[in-house]
């Protein structure tokens, strides 16, 4: 285990009159700092010790689920013997919980006896970017973990919390604020933040950023890419910008390169889901991710439900260790990811080499084979004046290229673009073009370069 590394020298805010240093934070703030203090040590534990810590929590969670949640009582009752000790091998025999089951079994997945110390409950809902939204019950306790992991992310990437944060995203109020958000508000001395919605054009967003001159920008990768393209083309620059933070969508190497070209700053990503909160944070020294073992058990499984080896792409299955209102145990999230080797940074937290995206971002053939297409859409602009592009598989052998362009493409430009797209597809595909005034984002404000629109009942997948 590595020697404990000191937390950044943030100014903790005191709530006790007459005491400013050392600070005495609120009870909720003290709980967040207590978690962060433990996280700073647990990140250096070897993986086998992390797994033993997880097993302690898993055993409590599994017993709670079996005793108080109708779904698990019915699903496990005849086969699971609670008197036997829980091992990782035994845990891996529990059946997976699918997204469809979460949608259909919402009432049966509720616990009938949530421990009082977990605080009040509220219902949350995913944006539905993979199809029908899912609902989930959460307790106040989960908010403490969320805040602590947010502070871990700030600490890992050495952010100056007194700087100005600009956010462009959907679903949070637009405006100006005297703090960075719920994780820091009232706990750590921080700077101002400004928030803008996603509905405006990239040009309008960049003009807004130029007026705000932030040190930090947080947005979706697709928006960061559009802004970076404008900057590279010679439009407004952001001389004070120190970091681009992304969330909510697949972050590709292409987008990272664009941001570095535009601003010469690092791009830092987070991996989270509404159902379980944070799943992984980008390593401070590398572009891969560390799973947050203190709150989730992450499994990457192949089609036979066996653990994937490093470098093998598989399905993301998560267990939320602290949601006792609606336990999600071995929940198949709908994402694909690739595990990696242990990290050279020394942290014992497992590595996700890359997050590949949702199942709806996979190309599927009539034979049931699946591919992750990589079209290199940035190169499209070298062929024709394309402002925005989305590729959609609408039949087993047909991809529709939905384009927003300055002018309708010539036959020669369409032929060149078609040839480029077909070079990235398996043999036998066709490409057709559809011109749009704009390509709308999802209900959650997100944008996908490629989507498979063949119904799941036809492909045999889950969207």
N, C-alpha and C positions, 0 to 999 in steps of 0.2 A: 504493500500500500504506500502510495506517495505521501510525502510530508504535506500536511494541511497547507493549502494556499490561502492567503488572506483574501477576504472579500474586498472589492474596490472601496475606496475611501468615500463612500456616499455619506451625505449628511442625513442621519435618521432623525425624524421629527418626533418631538416629545408632546404628549397630550396632558402631562401633569403640570399644573401651574407652578411656576417658580423653578422648574427643573428643565434646563435646556441641554445640559451635558453632564454625564452621559444621558442620552435620551431614554425616556420611558414611553414606548409606543402604545397604541391602543391594544386591547387583548387580541383582536383579529390580526393587527400588524405584528404583534409579538409572535403569534402562531406562524405567520408566514416567514418571519425571520428564523424561527426555530427550525422550520422545514428546510430553508435555504442553508442554514448552518450544517444540518445533517447531509444535505445533498452535496455540499462541498467536500465531505469526507467519503460518502458512498460512491461517488463517481470513480474513485481510485481503487475500489475493491476489485479483486479478481472475480471473474464471472461466476465461478463456482460458489463464492461467498454471496454474491448478489442473488444467485438462484436460491440459496438456503434462506436468505431474508425474504425473498418472494414467497417461498413455500410456507413460511409462518403466516403471512397475510392471506395467501390462497386458501389455506386450511380453514381459517376463520370465515372467509367469504363463501366458500363452498358449503360449509355447514349452515351458514345463514340462509343461503339460497335454497338448500334442500328443506330447511325447516319452515321458511316463510314465503316462498315463491311458488305458486301453483304450477307454473310451467315446468320448473325443474323437478318438482315432486313427481309430476306425472311422467316426465321424460326419463328421469334417472331412477325413480323409486325402486323398481324391481332389480336393478343391476348394481346400484352404488351402495356400498357398505360404509357408513360414516365412522364406524368404530376403528376401521383400519387406518393406519397413517397415510397421509397423502404424499406421494412422490411425483416427480415430474413425469415419470413413465405412466403412472396411473392417471395423472391429470390429462395426459395426451390421449387417453382412451375415451374421454368424455365427448359426446357428439357435438358437432359444430352448430352454432346458432347462425342462421342465414338472415340476410336483410329482409327477405320476404316474411320469415317467421317473426321478426321484430315488428314488421308492419301489421301482421295479422294477429299477433298474440300480445298486443300492447297491454291489455288488462291482466292477462295471466302472468305477465312478466313483472308486475308490480309486487313489491314486498308487502306483506301484511303487518310487518313489525319492524319499522326502521329505528335503529338505536337513537335515542333522543339527543345524544351529543353531536349528531351529524347535522343538526340545524334544520331549518325549513326546507320544503321541497318546491320545485318549480318544474314546469314542463318546457322542454326545448324541442326544436324541430330543425331537421336538416334542410338545406336549400332545395333538395330534390334534383340536383344536377345529374344524377344517374337514373332518374325516373321518378317514381312516386316518393315523396318525402317520407322520412321516418320520424316518429316522435320518441322522446326519451324523457324520463324523470331524473332530476338531479337534486342533490342536496347542497346546502351552503358549504359543507366540507370540501366539495370538489372545487369551489371557487378559491379556497385557500391554496390548494395544490396548483391551480391555474396561475395564481399570482406568484407563487414561489418559483414556478418554472419560467415565468416571464422574467423574473429577476435573475434567474440562472442564465437565461439567454443574454440579458444585458451584461451580466458579469463576464460570461465567456467571451463576448465580443468587445469588451472594454469600452462601452458607450459612455459618453459624457451626458449624463441625464439632464444637465442644465442647458443642453443645446435645444434647438427647435426641431420638433418632429412634424412633418407633413404627411398626411395619410390620404390616399385616394382609394376608396373602396365603397362597397355597397353595404347597407344594413346598419350603419351607425350614424348618429346625428351629425350633420355638417355644421361647421362653425369654428369658433376659436375658444380654446380652453387654457386654463392656467396650470395644467398638468398633462402627463403623458397617457393617463388612463388609470383603470382601477387598480393595477398592480402597484403603482407608485403613489397614487393620490393619498395624501395624508400620512404617508409612511416615510417617503424619501423625498428630499428636496429635489425638484426637477424643474424643467423649463416649460415653455408654452408648447401647445400643439394646435395644429389647424387641420380640419377635415374637409374634404371635398367629395361629392358623389361621383359616380362613374358615367353619368349620362352625357356629359359634354364631350366635345371632340378632343383629340390628342393635342391639337394646337391650343385650344382653350385651357386645357390642363397645364400645358407647359407655360403659358402666359401667367397662370395663377401661381405656379411654382416660382417663376421668376420674380413675381411681386413678393412672395413669402420668403424666399431665400433661406430654405431650411438647411440644417446640418444633416438631417436624416429623412429619408423618404421610405414610406411603407405602402406597398400596393401589390396588385396582382402581377405575375410575370408578363402577361400579355400587355398590360398597360405600360409597364417599365420598358418593354421592347419598343412600343410605338413612340414613347417619349425619347428613347435613346436614338431611334432612327432620325427623328427630327433634329436632335442635337448634332448628330454626325453629319447631317445634311447642311449644317451651318446655322441653324436657328438658335434660340436663346440658350445660354449656358447657365449652370448653377455653380458658381465658384466656391461656395461655402459647403457644398455637399460632401459628406464624409462616408456615407454608406447607403446602399439601397437594400431595403429589407423586403422580402417577398413572402407571400402566403397564398393558400387557397387554390393554386393551380400547379400543374407540372412545370417545374423550372428546368429548362433545357440548357445544355452547354452553349447553344447559340445565343440565348438571351443573356447569359453571363458575359459572353464575349462582347455583345452589343453594349452592355452597360459599362464594361471596362473601357471600351473604345470611346464611349461618349463622355464619361466622367472620371475615368481612372480611379474608381473606388471599388471596394469589395461589394459583392452581392451575397447576402446572407438569407437563407431560406429556413422556414419552419414547416413541419409536417404535423397536421392536426386534423381532427374530425369532430363534428358536432357531437357525435354519439359518445366519444370517450375523452375529448379534450386533446391536449398535447400528446403526440406519439413519439416524435423525435425532433431534435434540434441539430442544426449544422455544427460540425466540429469547429472549435476555434482555430485549428491549424490546417484543416483540410476542407474540401468541398463535399465530402460525404456526411452522413448523419449518424448521431448516436441515439439509440432508443432510450426512453426515459423509464428505466426499469423500476424506479421507486414508485411508479403509479400505474404502469401497464406492463403486462407480459405480452410480448410480441412474438408471434410465430410466423415464419414464412414457409408455406407448405406447397408441395407439388400437387399434381392432379391425383395422386394416390394418397394424399393427406400425410405425406412424410416430409420431415424437415428438409429444406433445400440446402445444398452446399454453397459455400461462397462462390459468387459468380453465376448462380442458377436463379432464374427468374421464377417467382412463385406468388401465391395469393397471401395477402396480409390478413392474419387472424389475430385479434387482440382480446385481451381480458382486462377490464378496468378493475383495479384492485380495491378501490375505495367507494364505488357506487353501491351502497346498500339499499337504495330506494328502488332501483331497477338494475340488478346485477346483469352485466353483459359478459358472459363466460364463453370463451372461444368463439367470439363473434367474427364472422367473415365479412370484412368491411366492404369488399368490392374493389379494393386496390390491388395492384401488383407491385412488387419491389424485389430487389436483389440484395441478399446479405453479402457482407464483406468480411475480410480477415480482421483480426484484432488490430486496433489503431495504433500507429506509432506514437501518438500523443501520450500513451500510457493509461488512458482511461479504460476501466473494465467494461463500461457500457457497450453493448454490442453495436456493430456497424451495419447501417444500410448503405450499400455502395451507391445505389440510385433508387429513386421512386419512379416507377414507369408510368403510373396513371391508373385510371379506372378501366374496368372491363369494357366500357362503352367506347374507349379509345383504341380498341384492338380491331384490326382487320380480320374478318372471318371468311373462309372459303366454304363452298358448298359441301366439301368433304369434312368440315369441322375444324380444319387447321386454323390457328390464330397467329397473327403477326403484329408486331409493333411497328407501324410505318414511320419512317423518318424522311420527310420530303424536302427538308432544307428550304423552307418557304422564303427565307431571306433572299435566296438566289433568284426567286421569281421576278423581283423588281429589276433584275438585270436584263430580263427578256422583254418586259412590258411595264407600263406605268400602273402597277397594282398597288392600291392603297391598303386593302385588306383581303384576306383569303381564308376560306374554311373549306376543307375537303371532307365530304360525307359519303360513306358507302351506303348506297340506297338499294342495291341489289348485290347478289353474290359476285357478279362480275362487272359491276358498274360503280364508278366513283364520280360524284358530281363535284366539280370545282366551282365554288360560290365566290364570285369576285366582286369587289368594289374597286372600280378603276376610274382613272381620269377620263378616258375615252374607251369605247368598245374596241376590243383588240382586233387587229387585222387577222386574216386567215393565216399569214405566215407566223405571227406571234402566237396564235392559238396552237398551231402545229408544233412550234418549238416548246411551248409550255406543256402540251400534251405528251410530247416525247420525254421531257424531263420527269413528269409525274409517273409515266408508265415505267421508266427506268427504275423507280423505287418500289414497284408493285410486283407481285408474283405474275407469271405468264397468264395470259388469257383475260386480262382486265380491259375494260373500256373506260374512257374518260369523256364526260360531257361538261359543258360550261353553262353556268347560270349567272347572269349579271344582277346585282342587287344595289340598292341605294345605301344600305348598311347591313351589317351582320349583327344581329342582336345578341346581347349577352343572356346568360341564363337568369332564372329568377333570383339567384344568389349573387348576380353581378359578375359571374365568371365567364371566361371565353375559352373555347377549345379549338385548336387548329384542325383536329381530325375527330370525327365522330362516326360511329357505326350506327346506322338507323334501321338496321334489320331487326325486327322484334326478337326479344330474348326467347320467346316460345319457339321460334324458328331455328335460332342458332344453338339453343340448348344452354345458353349462358344466363347470367343474372345481371340485370342492369338496374 
